[in-house]
Amino acid sequence: MAEQNIIAESTMEDAYKFLKITRNPDGSLTRNPPVPNVPSTPEIDPNSSNQLISLSKDLPLNPAANTFIRLYRPVSPPPNAKLPLIIYFHGGGFLLLSVSSVIFHESCNAMSAQIPALIASVEYRLAPEHRLPAAYEDAVDAIKWAKDEAINGGDPWLKEFADFSKVFLMGSSSGGNIVYHAGLRALDIDLDPIKIVGLIMNQPYFGGVKRSESELKFVNDKILPLHVNDLMWLLALPEGVDRNHEYSNPLTNEAKVKEKIKRLPRCLIRGYGGDPLIDGQKEFAKMIESHGVHVTPQFLETGYHAVEIFDKKFAQDLYDSIKDFVKSICDENVGKSAM
C-alpha cells in the first residue's frame, strides 16, 4: 500500500514550530518568518549613502489574486544594448516568503546588475490558502504579462531595455518546481513575440512517496528535515493526494507529457551534495535529458539546501553560473540570427 501523507501529531507540531507557522481554524496560516520584508527602490536617493547596483519597482499582475511583479534593472545598464528578461520565482516550500523578503530582494538586485538582466520577480499565491496549481497559474500569468508588455510596451523599463526574444524562467527550491511546471504549460500558449530560451532550476523542490537515499541520509537536516518536508507537501498539494502526485513527483506523469518535455528549452539544473533533495534533482535531470532536452547539470559535492542564502561565496558562484548560462544562450541566438 502506498504511503500516505500522514504525519504523527507530535512530529507535525514540531514541523509547524520549525517553520514558525500556526494553523488557523479556517485552514489558513499565520506566518512569523524571521526574514524581514523590504520595499522596492524605484529610484536613487541622492541623500542615501547606500550604493545601489539595481533599481526595482512593483507592478500589478493579477489584482483579483493580489499578485504582482517586482521588476529589477541595473542602475548602469550596458549602453545601446537590450537585456534578457528573467522571470523569477522565489523559494519557501510554496508556503512562505515573498518577493519582498530581503534574501530574495538582495539576490535579484545582485543578479540584475551582474548578468546583467531585467528580472521580474513574481509574487505568487501561497498554500495552503491557495494550494497547487495556484502558483503555476500565477506563473503563467507572469509569462502572459511579459507577452503583453512586448506587444503593448506598457512599462518604460521594459520598453527601453528588454529583449523579449531572450526570456528565461528561473526559480530556487519551490521556485524551481514552478519553473518546470510553468515551462510545460507555456508550451500550450502562443507566446509570440516573446521567446522562452532557457529554464534555470536551482535546487528544484521535488519529492515522492518513496524516500530517496539522500532524504534518509539527511533525515534531521538543519534546513529541510524530513518531517518538515512532509508537512510542506501536505499543505501545498491538492487535498487528498500523496507525494506521488505529478506536482511533486515529475516522474509520475512522464509518459503523459514526454512529447511536451521534448520541446522544453535548454535547462540549467543545480544542486548541492548536502541537500536531502539532491537524489531527486539528479533523477529529474536524467529524466528530462533522456527526452532530448539540453541539460547543463551542476551538482556540487559540497553545500546544502539554500546555502546561497547563508554563504556569500556560494551565492556568488550561483550568480556566476547563471550569468554564464544566460550569456551562452544569448550568444548562441545572436549567432543564429546572423546566419
N, C-alpha and C positions, 0 to 999 in steps of 0.2 A: 504494500500500500504506500502511495506517495506520501512523503512527509508533509504535514500541514503547517500553515503559517500560525502556529500556536506557540506562545512564549509563556513560560511559567510566570505566575503573577509576581513573585518576588523579583525575578530576573527582569520583568518588564518595568517594575518600579525603579530598579537600578538604571535601566536604559533611559527612562524619562529624566531621571536626575542627571545622568551623564550629559544628555543633550540640553539640559536646563529648559525643559518644556513641561507644561502640565496640560492635561486633557480636560476640557470643559464639558459640562453636561450635554451641550448641543453637538459635541464631536469636534469642535474647533480646538485650536491650541492657543495657549498663552506662551509666548516665546520670550525668553530672557537671555538673549545671546550676549556673550562677553565682548563681542565685536561691535564697536560704535559705527553709526552711520555718519556720512559726511555729505555736504551739499556739492553740487556741481560748481565748476569755476568757469563761467562763460567768457570772462574777460580778465585781463591782467589788472591787478590793483596796484597803482603806482605807489601807494603808501605801504604796501606789504613788503617784507624782507624775504618772503618765500620766492624761490626761483622756480617758476612754473616751466615745465617742459611740454605740457599739453593743456589745451583748453577743453572744457566739457560743458554740455548743456542738456537739459531734459526735454524730450519731445513726446507728445502723446502718441500712443499706439492704438489701443482699443479702449476708449473711455468706459464702455459698458463693462469691461473686465478689469478696469483700473490698472491696465498695463501701460508701460511707457518705455522709451528708449533713452539711455544716457549716451549721447554721441560725443566722441573724443576726436580731436585733431591736433597735430603737432603745433606748438607755438610758432616754430620756424620751419614750415614745410619746404621741401626742395623747390627751387624756383622752376616755373614752367613745366611742372610735372604733375600728372594725375596720380592719385594714390589708390591702392587696393582698399576695398571695404571688407572689414571682418565683422561678421555678426556673431556676437559673443554671448555665451550662456554660462552663468556662474554656477558654482557648486553649492552643496548644502543638503545633499540627500533628498532633494525635491521638497524638503520641509522647512528649510532655514535660509536665512540671509537674503541679501538684496544686492542690486547693482550699486546701492548707496553704501554698502558695507565697506569700510575703509580698506580692507585687504584686497577687494576686487577693484575698487576705485583706483588704488595706487598701482595695481598691476596693469590695468588698462591704460593709465597715464603713461607708464613706462613703455608698454608695447607700442602705443600710438607714436611716441617720439622715436623709438629705436628702430622700428621696422623700416621706414615709417608707414603709417596707415591711418585710415579713418576706422574707428571701432565703434560699432553700435551695440552697446551692452543692453540686453533685454531683461526688463523687469517682468518675469513671467509669474503666473499664479502658482501658489504653493499648496501642497497637500498637507493634511487630509481635507481641508476645506474644499480644495479643488484637486481631486485625485487625477492620476494619469488616465486619459491622454491630454488633460488640460494644458500642461506645459508644452506638449508637442503642437497643440493647436495655436498656442501663443507664438511658438517659433515660426510656424507657417505664416502667421500674421506679420511677423517681422520680415520675412522674405518677401511677402506681397507688398509691404511698406517700401522696401528697397526698390522693387519694380515700379511702384507708383512714383517714387522720388525720381527715378531715372527718366520716366516719361514726362512728368509734370514739373520737375525742377522746383519743388517747394522750399527746401531748406538751402540757404545760401552756402553753407559749408560744403554740402554735398554737391551742389551745382558747380562750385568752383574747383573742388579738389578730387571728387570721387571718380574712379574708373570703374564703371559698372560692369565692364567685361571681365573684371577680376574680383569676384566676390568669394569670400571664404566663410565657412561656418566653423566656429571654434567653441569648445567648452571644456571645462575641467570637472572631473568626477561625475555628478549627475548631469552637469552641463555637457560632458562628453557623450553620455547616453542620449541626451536630447539632440545632439548633432547628428548621430546616426539615424534616429527615427525621423528627424526633420529632413535629413538628406534624402531618405527614401520617399517621404511624402512630396518633396519638391519635384520629384521626377514625374509626378502626375499633373504638374502645373505648367502652363505656358508662361515661361519666365521672360521671354523677350521683352526688352532689350538687355536684361541683366544675364550674367552667366556665372553659375557657381563652379569654380575651378578647383576647389580643394576643401577637404574636411580635416580639421585638426582636433584630435581627441586626446586630451591629457588625462591619463588615469581614468578612462571611462568606467562608469559605475554600472556593472552588470552582475548578475547573480543567478543562482539556480537552487533547486531543492537539494541536489547532491552537493555535499561540501567538497570544495577543492582542497588540494594538499596545502596550498598557501593559507586558506582560511583556517584550517585546522592547526597549522604551524603557528599562526599569529592570532589564535583564538582570543587572547587577552591583550590585543594590540592597544596601545595608548591612544591612538587616534580613531580607529574603527574596530572596536572589539566585536566579536560575532553577535552577541545579544543585541547590541546597538544597531548593527547592520540589519538584523532580522526585524527589529521594530520599525526602522525606516521604511523597509519594503512593505511591512504590514500596513503602514499608514499611507504609503504612496500609491500602491497598486489598487486597481478596482476591487471593491469589496467582494469577498468570496473566492478569490483566486490565490494560487500559491506562486512561489518564486520561479516556477517554470513557465509563467505567462510570457508571451513574446516581448512585453515591455522590459522585463528584467533579464530574460534569457534569450538572446538573439538567435541561438541555435534551434530554438523550439520551432520557429516557422521558416527555417532556412529554405526548405524545399518550395514553400509557397511563394517566397519573394526572391528566389535566386535570379530570375530574369531581371528584376529591378536592381539587385545588388550589382550585377554585371555593369550597370550603367552609372554607377557611382564614380565621382571624380577621384583624383589622387588623394590618398589619406596619409596623414602623419598620426601614428598611434604611439603614445609614450607611457611608460610605466616604470615603477621602482621595485627593486628586489625585496624591500621590507614591507610592501603593501599586501594586505590579505587578499586583495582583488587581482594580484598580478597574474595568477594562472588563468583566470577567466579572460583577462585582457589579451593574453597571448593566444588563447584558443579562439577568441573573436577575430584577432588579426589574421590568423591562419585561415579561418573560415572565409572571410571576405576575399582574401588573396587567392584562395582556391577557385573563386568565381571570376578571376581575371582582373580584379581591382589592383591598381598600382599602389602598394603599401610601402611606406617608409616606417619600419618598426624601430623604435628606440626604447629598448628595455634595459635599464641600468641595473647593475647588481647591488648598488647602494641606494639609499633614500628610503622614504616611507610615504604613506598616503598624505597628500597635501604638503609635502616637505617644502615646496617653494614658498609657502606662506610663512614658514619659520626660519628658513635659511636663505640668506641673500645670494650665496654662491649658486645654490640650486635654482633660485629664481632667475638669475642672470643666464645660467645655462639653458633654461627653458626658453627665455626670450631669444637667445641666440639661435636655438634650433628652429623656432618658429620663423624668425627672420630669414634663415637660410632656406627653409621650405617655401615660404611665400616668394622669395626672390627667384628661386629656381623655376617655379611655375610661371611667374610673371615674365621672366627672361625667355622661357620656352614659348610662351604665347606671342611675345614680340617677334621671335624668330619665325613662327608660323605665319604671322600676318605680313612679314616682309617677303615671304616666298611667292 
